[in-house]
Amino acid sequence: METESLPEKLSAFRKKMERLRLDKENTEKLLKERDAVLLLQMKEIQERDQTQRHLEVQVDRLFRLKELKSYCMRISPLKSLREKQRGGWNNNEIHSLEIRDDENPWQSSTPSNASQIVRENKD
C-alpha cells in the first residue's frame, strides 16, 4: 500500500487547495474582465441604437418636409426675383401647376380650392 505519512498527505492536500484557490481567483478575475468588456459593448450598442433612432426621426422629418415642399410648390409657386424681373410667369403656367382636390394628400376637413390660393397669392 501507500507508504506516505500523514504529514506528507496533509502537505499535498494543502498544495492542492492552494492551487485550487489560485485557479478560482484567476477565474473570477477573468470573469470580471469579461463582464466589464460586455458591459462596455452593451453601452456602445445602446448608444448606437439611440443614434440610429435619432437619425431615423431626422430622415423621416426630412422626407415629410420634402413632400410638404413639393406639395406647396404645386399649390402656390412663388416667383423668384429673377422671374419677377424677367416678367414672371404667365397665367397658363400658374394654372398648369395647380392640383386637383383629389390629388391633395394633406387636404384639411374644410374644402379648400387650390386655385383660390393661387389667385389670392397673385393679388
SULGITA-V321338 format. One record per helix or strand of 3 or more residues. SS is the DSSP state (H for helix, E for strand). FROM is the first residue (numbers start at 1). TO is the last residue. If there is no record, write none. Layout:
[[SS,FROM,TO] [SS,FROM,TO]]
//
This chain:
[[H,6,75] [H,81,86] [H,91,97] [H,101,103] [H,114,122]]
//
